[in-house]
Amino acid sequence: MDRYLTSELIPPFLFGVGAFSSIGVTIDAVFELVRKIVESGLPVGIALQVFLLTLPKFIVLAFPMSTLLATLMTYSRLSSESELIALRGCGVSVYRMVLTAVFLSLLVTGLTFAFNEEIAPAASYQAAVTLEKALKSDKPPIAKQDNFLYAEKRDVKQPDGKKQKILTRLYYADQFDGKRFKGLTIIDRSDQKEKAQQGLSQIVVADSGEWNPSENTWNIYKGTIYLVAPDSSYRNIVRFEQQQLQLPRTAFELAEKSKDYDQMNIAQALEQLELERLGGDEKKIRKLKIRIQQKFALPFVCVVFGLVGAAMGTIPQRTGRGTSFGISVIVIFSYYLFGFITSALGEANVLSPFMAAWLPDIIGLATGIFLLMRAARR
């Protein structure tokens, strides 16, 4: 029975992977690549390479959808042709029939996790690098940023004993080209003499700045330093061609290592989280925590969809492949809509990062168990 059910599940699963990933990559990437070929002169060979590198990201998303489609389509067909009734007549319970689908869903979960951790992030990053090199320059696109802004904060103990996050320094640059900040402005509010309070210490405005790793300092070029007195008046103005400042390297680390969420695996996301914690931006920290939890939660959607699809399919009904596909689309849309809502609630600090990522899985699993118990009582 397991071999038979497996042989019936694999073809629609492979069909779903091809169909869903093709739809996703066409909507997200193909139209944009065609536009770049026509308007920007992107070589067709480069466009094809970028297309292939973009594909793994959508294959990862297609795995859970295909699991739902395969289980729903297979068990619905077996139910409509009375094969499941025959199995139950031989003493096979509904739980035992569905166990095959759950086991295969676990295998797909492992495959999804491997793709999402080892293949998709590296491929997405390489696609961005390839596209940027072909269109603009030889510099890695991830290192290049416009309108870079970084707020450095620290906890300061207040007179009532509570801790409050205080802005220590604010860094702004018109552009970061991978090595140097251009159009750099640094607002320094750190006061080494007063630990409980902070006042404006200096404002640095420069054409550019870069990190000097040999001396662990910032090299600032062609600018002005405005030194601010405790009463907020300017006490001195220093113009310079080159100046070294003893400032933390965190801003450079953030600029160099900053990637889109889909271009980072879990280890890289955890490194980014440590850097964000140094900056003290709670909104970015919370968002990154949610994304890390989602990297764990996404693969387990395969188990949820496998259970839901198999449970729905075992309910006696007459449904064709078109109906099964339509039901799959509705379930998928409902799940991801709910996931978007919980993610937004997590970013608003209404839900914890764990619940924001895992609540759709938990509710989906509970729904699948309910449907399975209902099917078993029929």
Protein Blocks (a to p, Z undefined) as FASTA:
>chain_A
ZZmmmmmmmmmmmmmmmmmmmmmmmmmmmmmmmmmmmmnopafklmmmmmmmmmmmmmmm
mmmmmmmmmmmmmmmmmmmnommmmmmmnopafklmmmmmmmmmmmmmmmmmmmmmmmmm
mmmmmmmmmmmmmmmmmcdfklpcghiacddddddddfkopacdddfbdcddfbdehjac
ghiacddfbdfklmkbccdfbdcddfbdcddfknopacdehiadddddfkopafbdcddf
bdcddddfklmmmmmmpccfklccfklmmmmmmmmmmnopaklmmmmmmmmmmmmmmmmm
mmmmmmmmmmmmmpgcdddfklmmmmmmmmmmmmmmmmmmmmmmmmnomacfklmmmmmm
mmmmmmmmmmmmmmmmZZ
